[in-house]
Amino acid sequence: MKKLLILLLSTLTTTVFGQVEMKQNPSDFLPKGYEIFEKINGDLNKDSITDCVLIIKGTNEDSVVINQFDEKVDLNRRGIIVLFNKEDHYELALKNYDCFSSENEDGDFYLPPELSIEIKKGNLYVHYAHGKYGYWQYNFRYQKSDFELIGYDESNGGAVIDDETCINFLSKKKQIKFNTNENAEGGDEVFKESWEKIKVKRLIKLSEIKDFDKLDMSVY
C-alpha cells in the first residue's frame, strides 16, 4: 500500500484521500498568484518529524503603490500554509492565504510591527515585535483538525516594561502585571500582579482569522 501511495504521488501533482490534500513538495501547495515569503521548519504534531510552515505573499501588481514618502512599496497581504511531513509526502494541515498585512504596511507615525513565526515545543507562535513599544504574541496548538489559540502574551514598553498581559484560554485566566517603579531603567521594574477569570465561549481557530490586525484581545 505504501509503495502504491508513493507511485501515485510521483505521478500526480495533487492527491486527495478523503479530505486531506497531499503533495510531494511544500512548494506544490503554493496557490496561483502567491509566492513564498518565508519557510519555517519544526515539529507541530509531536511525531518527531520536521513539519513545514510557509508564509506566502500575494503578487498582485495593483497592490504595489507609492507611499506617503514617495517610495514604491508592495502592499500585498501575506498568509500561512501549514504542512505535516509524512516523510514520503506532505499533508495540508491548514491554509489561510491573507490573514497577515504586508510588511510594508503604513504605520503612520510609527514603523509597522515586525511579524515572525516560531515553532516551540510543538506549538505555533505568531509574534509581532514593535521595537521600543513592546510586542504581542499568539500561541496556537494543533487540535481538533485546526490550530487553536490557547495563549496570548503582550508586553508594553521596550527597555523599561510598563505592563504585561498573559492570557491562558485553556484555564480561562488572565494575568496582568504593572510596573510600579517610576524610576526604573530596565531590569529593575517592580511589578504589581493581579489575576482575572475570563469567559471563553470557543477557541479562536487560525484558519478562521481574516485579519490579525483586527483581533481584539481586550475583550477577554
C-alpha positions in Angstrom: 0.0 0.0 0.0 2.8 2.4 0.9 4.6 1.7 -2.4 1.3 2.4 -4.3 0.9 5.7 -2.4 4.4 6.8 -3.4 3.7 5.8 -7.0 0.5 7.9 -7.0 2.2 10.9 -5.5 5.1 10.7 -8.0 2.7 10.8 -11.0 0.1 13.3 -9.7 0.7 16.9 -8.6 -2.2 16.7 -6.1 -3.8 13.7 -4.5 -6.8 13.9 -2.2 -7.7 11.0 0.0 -10.9 11.8 1.9 -10.4 15.5 2.7 -6.7 15.5 3.2 -4.7 17.2 0.4 -1.3 15.6 -0.2 1.6 16.6 -2.4 5.3 15.8 -2.7 6.9 19.2 -2.1 5.9 22.2 0.1 6.1 24.5 -3.0 3.4 22.4 -4.7 0.9 23.8 -2.2 1.5 27.4 -3.3 -1.7 28.9 -4.7 -1.7 30.8 -8.0 -0.9 34.5 -7.6 1.3 33.9 -4.5 5.0 33.5 -3.8 6.8 32.0 -0.8 7.8 34.8 1.6 9.4 32.7 4.3 9.7 29.0 5.2 9.8 27.7 8.8 10.5 24.1 9.9 9.7 22.3 13.1 7.6 19.5 14.6 3.9 20.6 15.0 2.1 17.3 15.6 4.5 15.6 18.0 5.6 12.8 15.8 9.3 13.8 15.9 9.3 14.6 12.2 10.1 18.1 11.0 7.0 19.8 9.5 6.8 22.9 7.3 5.2 26.3 7.6 5.0 28.6 4.5 4.4 32.3 4.9 3.1 33.3 1.5 2.6 36.7 -0.1 0.3 37.9 -2.9 1.8 39.1 -6.2 -1.0 41.4 -7.4 0.7 44.3 -9.3 -2.2 46.6 -8.3 -1.0 46.4 -4.7 2.4 47.9 -5.5 1.9 51.6 -4.8 3.7 54.8 -3.9 3.5 55.5 -0.2 3.5 58.9 1.7 7.3 59.0 1.4 7.3 58.7 -2.4 8.6 55.1 -2.1 7.4 52.2 -4.2 6.1 49.6 -1.8 4.4 46.2 -2.1 1.2 46.1 0.0 0.2 42.6 -1.0 -1.1 40.8 2.1 0.6 37.6 3.5 -0.8 34.3 4.6 0.2 30.9 6.0 0.2 27.3 5.0 1.0 24.6 7.5 2.1 21.2 6.1 2.6 17.9 8.0 5.6 16.0 6.9 4.8 12.3 6.3 8.3 11.5 5.1 7.3 10.5 1.5 4.8 13.3 1.1 3.3 16.4 2.8 -0.3 16.8 4.0 -2.1 20.1 4.2 -2.9 20.9 7.9 -4.0 24.5 7.5 -4.3 27.3 5.0 -5.2 31.0 5.4 -4.0 33.0 2.5 -4.5 36.6 3.6 -4.5 36.8 7.4 -1.4 39.0 7.7 -0.9 42.5 6.4 2.1 43.5 4.2 5.5 44.0 5.8 5.3 47.4 4.1 2.0 48.4 5.7 1.9 52.2 6.6 2.5 52.6 10.3 1.6 56.3 10.2 4.0 57.9 12.7 5.4 54.5 13.7 7.2 51.7 11.9 4.9 48.7 11.3 5.4 45.8 13.7 7.6 43.0 12.5 6.0 39.7 12.1 7.8 36.4 12.9 6.6 32.8 13.1 8.2 30.4 15.5 7.7 26.7 16.4 8.4 25.9 20.0 7.5 22.7 21.9 5.1 21.7 19.2 3.2 24.9 19.2 3.0 27.6 16.5 3.7 31.2 17.7 2.7 34.3 15.7 4.9 37.1 17.1 4.7 40.8 16.5 7.7 42.9 17.6 7.2 46.7 17.8 10.6 47.9 19.0 10.5 50.2 22.0 6.8 49.9 22.1 6.9 46.2 23.1 5.5 43.1 21.5 2.4 40.8 21.3 2.3 37.1 20.6 -0.3 34.4 19.8 0.2 30.8 20.8 -1.6 28.1 18.6 -1.8 24.4 19.2 -2.9 21.8 16.7 -6.1 20.1 18.0 -9.5 19.3 16.5 -8.1 19.4 13.0 -7.1 23.0 13.3 -4.6 25.3 15.1 -6.5 26.8 18.1 -5.4 29.9 20.0 -4.5 28.7 23.5 -2.4 31.6 24.8 -1.7 35.3 24.3 1.1 37.5 25.6 1.6 41.2 25.4 4.3 43.5 26.7 4.2 47.3 26.5 7.5 49.2 26.6 10.9 48.3 25.4 14.0 48.7 27.7 11.6 49.5 30.5 8.4 47.4 30.7 5.3 49.3 31.6 2.9 46.4 31.8 2.5 42.8 30.7 -0.6 40.7 30.0 -0.7 36.9 29.8 -3.9 35.1 28.8 -4.4 31.3 29.1 -7.5 30.4 27.1 -7.5 26.8 28.4 -7.5 27.7 32.1 -9.6 30.8 31.3 -7.4 33.1 33.3 -5.6 36.4 32.6 -2.5 37.7 34.4 -1.8 41.4 34.5 1.4 43.0 35.7 2.0 46.7 36.1 5.4 48.3 36.8 5.2 50.4 40.0 8.8 51.7 39.8 8.5 55.0 38.0 12.3 55.4 38.1 13.0 52.0 36.5 15.8 51.9 33.9 15.3 48.4 32.7 15.6 45.2 34.6 14.7 46.9 37.9 10.9 47.1 37.3 8.7 46.3 40.3 5.5 44.6 39.2 2.2 44.5 40.9 0.4 41.4 39.8 -3.3 40.6 39.5 -5.3 37.7 38.1 -8.8 37.7 36.5 -11.1 35.0 35.3 -12.2 35.3 31.6 -15.1 34.0 29.6 -14.2 31.8 26.6 -17.1 30.5 24.6 -14.9 28.9 22.0 -11.2 28.9 21.0 -10.2 31.0 18.0 -9.1 28.9 15.0 -6.2 30.1 12.9 -7.9 29.0 9.7 -10.8 31.4 10.5 -8.8 34.6 11.3 -9.4 37.1 8.5 -7.0 39.8 9.7 -4.6 39.5 12.7 -4.6 43.4 12.9 -8.3 43.3 13.9 -8.0 40.7 16.7 -9.1 42.4 19.9 -7.7 40.7 23.0 -9.1 43.4 25.3 -12.5 41.6 25.2 -11.0 38.9 27.5 
